[in-house]
């Protein structure tokens, strides 16, 4: 059973600096009060010289503590400083012959400081010391029993009253500080340490590893289908699941490890292995037992699972890099299927560094003209006419060379730059189409296809599309927006409204890479798709694979029956063209038709195609 000490509220420790400053103030104010007391006319001034000497000592000590020279003293020495107060007061009190003199009031001076900063036992000992010092002083004064009892009871009674009030106030202050400290360092839902406290514990663990050796590793777990649970049963069910899972993580974690909730459905476990003998991957698999049994929610039992990423610290790691590496391993586990466990390795470290470099470089790609567009023609297999072109984004980095869209588009989506880049591509493509029209290379039936990311389908996207078309004086049918099946499948309410806006605008939609997703007919109906593009993985293999050939033939027949246009992608051989024509597929694009080409080359291609069409007439 793992002891998760950080899950309980704690009393925030008082620093030596705080105690030193307060004691310094008490000593200085006490010394000043004693000097003022001497200055005021009073009975029995014979002891004033001693009182002034005592006040001078107290003033010097207080100034020393206020100046910070005692900030690093150990707690025991502060107790001695507090205990010195009644002893110093006793010297001044005995210097005055009258045992009823007012100097005895100084006995209550320092003990309230102990009541505020120290534990009850220490406060009781300080109070007893004051009572004992006063009793000894009364005995040295040869005070009668009745007078001594009266003076002692009045003085100690005032001391106990003031000390109790201060202690009561201190309890409230400490509870408030404890609650604030707990809220700042813990997840309020589960009571586990939060990301900030985990980083502190990680830094401490890494320091111990550097000094003593051993190994430190981090396990990050992300629940599967957690969003589905929230959407189906409500967020209260998700909160209930997290609350019930938290103690299970603590139970199955190795002893002395730190279990934290990073946020959402992510948990992290920090494990120190001084011997260096533990197998981190094996520990990750053992952590999976936390959800082996169904979890009993208020609505009934539920089965859950999680993907786990494991990373082992190196000499170059810090808390943020460890969490980042564990996160990368976890996403690799997710890509391999639910309930997976993956160990972070050096290849992933290089991949993460490259992703970081690309993410930073992407911010300058647009302004520094590193991005460009190439166009791949779409032709009719019946007439040979060029009926459209797909605009394809390219990134040529001055140092890293050509970067694949499959690599940098996800980064643009993560960083939010996809909106800016996507509109830039659309604007460039529509501007180029306007130029081709002005040059007489294409007619009004020619369209340019632009790929759209699901991350763009929000807000005023349809309005932005309309503004681009108006800018270049083009009708909506001049632009075709291509979306993948996965984009349509994940389209929420906002994205669906954007698609409706595009339909109302009159911009046709194409379903790209058809066949690689769920291939559901509901997507064709929901988004009012105009064109279906068969993925090249089916087209390229249909010559030798009867199953793929049957799939392509079925898709062609289905889309034609629905009155949709179908385009075959990735056409590379004459045999594929013959098969497609025999199936009734009218349009194609691919390397056999033409390679993607820059605007100038595309213009020349269109010039030749246009002259052939004119000559044919």
N, C-alpha and C positions, 0 to 999 in steps of 0.2 A: 504494500500500500504506500503510495507516494504521499508525502506530507507537503501540501501546498500552503506554506506559511503565509504567502502573500495574499491569500484569499480572505483573510480576516482583517478588520480595521486595526490600525496600530496607532499608538500615541507618538506623534512626531517628536523626535529627539530635539532637546534644546541645546544649542551650540554653546561652547565655552565662551565665545565672543559675547553672546547675549547676557549670560550670567555676569561676566566681567564688567560689562557696561552698566548693568543695573546695580551691582554691588558698588561700583565706583561712584555712581550717582548717590546712593544711600550714604556712603562714607563722606562725600563732599557736603551734601545737604546736612548731615548730622553734625559735621565739624562746624559748618557755618551757623547752625542753630545753637551749638554750644557756645560759640564766640558771642552770638547775640544774647544768649542767656547771661553770660558773664557781664556784658556791657550794661544790661538793665539792672538798676539798683535792687539789691536783695539782701536777705539776712545771711550772716556767716560767710562773708566774702573771703575768708581765710584760705579756702581751698581753690580759689580762682586760678592761681598760678598753675596748679596741677591740671585743672580742667583745660586750660589753654594749651598746656603741653600735650595732653591727650588729644585735643582737637587738632593740633598741628600734625600729630602722627596720623590721625584719621584722614586729614585733608591730603597729606602726601600720598597715603595709600590709595585714596579715592582717585586722585589725579593720575596716579600710575595706571590704575585699571581702566580709567576712561581713555587714556592715551593709547591703549591697546597692548601694553607690555605684558598683560596677563591673559591674553586671548587663548593661549595654547596650554594653560594649566590643566592638570588633571582634575576630575571632579572632587577627589579627596581634598585637594588643596583649597578648593572653593569652600568646602565644608569647614576647613580650618579657619578660613578668612571670616566666615559667618560666625563661627564659634568664638573668634577673637573679640567680637563686639561686646558681649556681656562682660568679658574679662577686662576690657579697656574701660567700660562704663563703671565697673566695680572700683577701679583705681580712682576715678574721678568722684564717685559717690562716697568713698571712704575719706577722701580729702576734705569733705565738708562735715563738721562735727554733728550737725543736726541730722538724725536718721530720717526725718520726714522731709528732707530737702527734695526739690523738684528734679534733681538729676536722675532720680530713679526712673523717671518716665522714659529715659533713653534706653532702658532695658528692652522696650518693645520695638526697638528701631530696626534691627536686621532680620529678626525671625520671620516676618511676613515675606521677605525675599525667599527664604527657604520654603515657605508655604506655597509660593507660586511655582517655583522651579523644581522642587524635590518631591520625593515620594513620601507618603504619610508617615512611615516609620522614621525617616530622617527628620521630618518636621517635629515629631513627638520628642525625639532626642534633643533637638535644638531648644525646644520649649522647656524640657526638663533641665537642661543646662542653665538656662536663664533663671528658672525658679531656684535652682541650687545656688547659683552665684549670688542672687539677692538674699537668700537665707543666710549664706556665709557672711555677707556684708552686714546684715542686721545683727548677726552674732558678734562680729568684731566690734560693732558700734555699742555693744552691751545694752541693746534695746530690751525693754521689758517685754514679757511674753505677749501681753495684750496689745501693746503698740506694734510689736513685730508682726503679730498675726494680722492686725488691721492693715499695715503697710503691705505685707506680703500678699494677702488676699486681694487687695485692691489692684496692686500692680500686676500680679499674675492673671487676675481675672480680666483686666484690660488686654493683656498680652494674648490670652486664649481667645478672647472675643475678636480682636483684630486679626489674629492668625486664622481663625475659623472662617471669617468673612473672605479673607484673601484666598484661602484654600478653596472655598466654594466658588468664587469667581474663576479660579484657575481651572476647576473641573469643566466649567462651561467653555472657557477658552480652548482648553485642550480637546474637548469633544468637537468643537467647531473646527479646530485645526486638523483633527484626525479625519473628520468627514470631508473636508476640503482636500486633504492630502490623498485620501482614498479615492475620491472622485477624479482627481488628476492623474492617478497612476493605475486605476483599475477600470475594467469594463463594468458598468453599472448593471447590466443585464445578468451576467453570469458570475460576477465577483472575481473573475480571473484578472491577472495583470494585463494591462493594455499594451499597445505597441511601444509607448514611451518607456514603461518600466521594463519591458522585455529588452529594449535596446540598452538600458542601464545594466541589466543582469548579463547581457551578452558581452558588453565591454569589460565587466569584471571577470567573466569567465575567460575571455581571451587574454586578459592580463595574467591570470593564474596559469593559463596554458603556456604562455611565453616564459614564465618563471619556473614552472615545475614540470613542464612536459605534459604528456597525455594527449587526449583528443577532445575536441568540442564539436558537436554536430547539432544541426537544427532540422527538425521535422516539421513540415507544413502540410496541413490537411485541409482540403476544400470539399465541402459536402456536394454530393451529386443530387441533381434534381431539386435543390433547395428552393429555387424560384418557382418551380411547379407547385411545391407544397404551399408556399405563400399565396400564389395565385388561386389555388384550389380551395384551401381551408382558411385563408386569412393570415395576416402577419402574427396574430396572437398564437397561432399554431406553430409558426416558425420560431417565435420566441420561446415557446414551451419546449420545443425540440432542442434548441440551443442550451436551455437551462438544464435539461436532463442529460444532454451529452457532456457538458462541462465536467461534472464529477466523474464520468466514465473515463475521459481523457486523463484526469488526475490519477485515477485508480490504476490504469494500465501503463502510465508513464514510469520510467525507472525512478528509483529513490533519488531525492534531492534535485530532481529536474524541475524546470519552471514551465508550467503550462499557461499560455496566454491566448487571449482572443484578439486577433488583429482587426476584426471588423467583419460585418456581414456573416458569411458562413465559413470564414477562415480561422483556423486555430494553428498555433505554433508551439512547439515543444523544444526547449533548450536542454540539452543533455551534456553533462560533463563526465568524461571517462578518464580519470587520472591514470589508470593502468594502460590505457590505449588498446585494450584487448577486445572491446565490444565490436560487434559487426553492425554498423549503422543501418544497413539495409535490412538486417534481421530484426532490429529494433523497430524499424518502420513497419514491417509485416506484423510484428506483435501488437503494434498500436492499432492495427485494423480490427483487433478483437473488441475494441470499444463499441463497435456497432454490429457485432456478430449476432447479438440477440435483438429481437424487436424492442422498440422503445414504446412504452405505454403512455400515450397522450390522453387527454381528457376525452377525445372523440374515439379512442380505441388504439390498439397497437399499430405501429408503423415500422416498416423496414427501411433502413437508410444505408448509405454507403458513402465513401469518400475516396478521392484520389490523394495520394501522398507523395510529396517530394522531399528528398533527403539531401543535405549537403554537409560536407565535413570541412571544418575551418582550416585554412592555410595561414602561413605567416603574413600574407598580404591582405587578409580579410579584415573587415571591420563589421560592426553590427548591420549596417545597411546592405553591404554586399552579401552577407550571409543570408539575410531574408530574401534578397533579390534572387540569389542562386537557388534557394529552396523553392521559391515561386516558379522559377524556370523549370526546375525538375518536376514540380507538381503539374505544370501545363504539359510537359512531355508525357507524364503518366496519364493525363486526361486524353491526350491524342491517341493513346494506345488502348483506350477503353475504360469503362467505369471500374472503380475499386482497384485501380492500378497503383503500383509503388515504383518510383524511379529515383535513381541516384544521380546527382549532378556530377558531371565529369568535365574534363578540360576542353573537350570539343564544345560543350555548351557555354563554357566561359568565353571561348573565342567568339561564339555566335552572339552572345550577349554584348560583348564589346563591339562587335560589328553593328549590331542593331542600334547601340547607343551612338556610334559614330554616324551611322546613316540618319538617325533621327535628328541629330544636330545639323548635319549637312543639308537635310531636306528643307530647313527653314530658309536657306540661302539659294536653293535651287531655282526658284521662280525668278527672284530679282536678279540673279546673276546669269540668266539665260542658259541654264544647264538643261532645262526641260525642252523637249521638242515633240512634234507630232509627225507620225508617218501614216500613210493611208494605204489600205489594202482593198482593191476593187472587189465588188460583188457583181458577177455577170450572169446573164441568162444562158442556160444550157440549150435553149431552143434557138434563140436568135444571135447569141454571142454579144449582145449589147451590154454595156456597163450600166447598171441600173442604180448603183449605190457604191459607197466606199465606207469602210469602217475606220474611224480615227483611233489610232493606237498611240498611247503615251510612251515616250522614251526618256530616260535620264542618263546623260553622259557626264559623269563626275570627272573633274580634271585629274584627280589622283587615283580614284578607285575604278575608273573606267565605266563601262556600261553596266547599269544596275537594272536587274530584272523587275518589271512591274509587280510580279508576284512577291517580290521582296519588299519593295518600298511602298506599295499601296496600303498594305496592312499598317505600316508605320504611320502613314498619313492619316489613316482612320483613327488610330490610337491617339495621335497628337491633336486631332481636330483640324489639321490642315487640308483634309480631303475636300472641304467646302470650297476653299480658295482655289485649290488645284483643279477640282472638277469644273468650276465655273470658268477657269482660265482655258481649259481644254475645249469646253463648249464654245467659248467666245472665239478662240482661234479657228476651230473647225467651221463655224458658221461664217466667219470672215473669209476663210479660204473658199468656201462654197460660193459666197457672193462674188468673189474674184473670178472663179471659173464660169459662173453664169454671165458675168459682164464680158468675158472673153469669148462667149459663145461655145464653150466646150461642153456644157451640159444644159439640159432643158429643165423645166420646172418639175419634172417627174423624178429627177435625180435627188437622192437624199444622202446625208452623211449620218452614219451610226456612231453614237457616243456612249461609252459604257458608264453606268451610274452605280455608285456604291450605295449600299443600304444606309450608310451613315449620312448620306446626303439628303435622304428623304425625311426632312423635318422642316418646320417653320415655313418660310415663304419661298421654298424651292421652286414651286410652280411659277410664282411671280418672277423670280430671277430668270427662269427659262424664257418667259414671255418678254422680259426686258432685253435679253440677248437677241432674240428673234427680231424684235422691233429695231434694235440698234443697227442690224444688218439688212433690215427691210426684207425679211424672209417670212414665208408662211409657215405655220406649225408643221406641215407635212414635210418640210425640208429637213427636219431633224427627227431621227429615230433614236430613242433612248433604250439601251440594252440593259436588262436586269437578269441576274441569275436566279435559278430556282430557290437557292438558299435565301436570297434577299426577300423574295415573295413569301417564303415560308415563315420567316421571322418578322414579317411586317406587322407592327402593332397598330394601334388606333391612329396615331399621328401619321405614320407612313402610309396607311391606307387612305387617309384624307388627302395626302399629297398626290397619290396616284389618281384619285378622283379628280383633283384639280388639273392634273396633266391631261386626263381624258377630256375634261370640259374645255381645255385649251385647244384640243385637237392634235396634240403631239402623239404620234403612234409609239407603241411599246413593242419591244422584241424580247422574247424569252431566250436568253443565251445559255449555251452549254446544256441544252435539253437532253435528259437521259442520265445525267450524272447525279441528280438529286432524287427526289421522290417521284418526279414525273407525274404529278397529280393534275388531273384535268381541272380541278377547282381553281388552281392558280391561273389557268388560261381565262377562266370566266371572271375571277375576282379582279384581275388587273386589266381586263379587256384587251388582251394581247392581240397585236396585229400580225406579228411574225414569230415563227419558231425557228431557232437555229440549232441544228443537230450537232452535238458535240463531236469534235474531231476524233476522239478515242473510238467511237463507233464507226465513223466513216473510214478511218485508216485501216481498220481491221476487218472490214466486211468482205474483202476480196478472198480472204482465206478462212474466215470464221463464219460459218453458216448462222450461228446464233445472232451475231452482230448484224449480219445482213438482214436477218428476219426482223430485228428490232428497228433498223433504219426503214425498212419497207413498211412496217406497221405505223411508225411515226409519220411517214410521208402520207400514207393513206388516211390516217386519222386527221391530220391537220388540213388536208385538202377537203375532207368531208365537213370539217368545221368552217370552211371558207377562209382559212388562214394561209398566209404565204410561208413557205418553208425554204430554208437556206441550209445547205450542207457545208459544214466547216471542215477545213483541213484536207481539201481535195488535192492529192499529190500525183495521181497516176491516171492515164487515159482509161484504164480498166474501171476505175471508180466512177469516172464520168459516164461510161457506158451503162454501168449498173444503175446509177442515179437516174439517168434518162429513161431507162426501162421501167423504173419504179414510178415515174411521173414527177420526180423532183425537178423543178424548173430553174433553181438558182443555186449558185455555189461560189465559194471563195476558198483559196488555198494557194500553196506554192506553185501548183501547176498553172493556175490562172494568172497569178502575179504575186511577187513578193511584196511585203509592205515597203513603201517608198516615200521619200520626203516630198513636200508639196511641188517642187519644181519638176521632179521626175514624174510625179502623178499627173501634172499638167501635160507633160509630153505624152504620157500614156493615153490620156483622154483625147489629146489632139489626133493621135493615130487612130484611136477607136472611132472618133467622130468622122475622120476622113473616110474610113472604111464604110461607115454607115451611109455617108453622103454618096460615096461611089456606088454603093449597093443600090441606091435609089435610081 
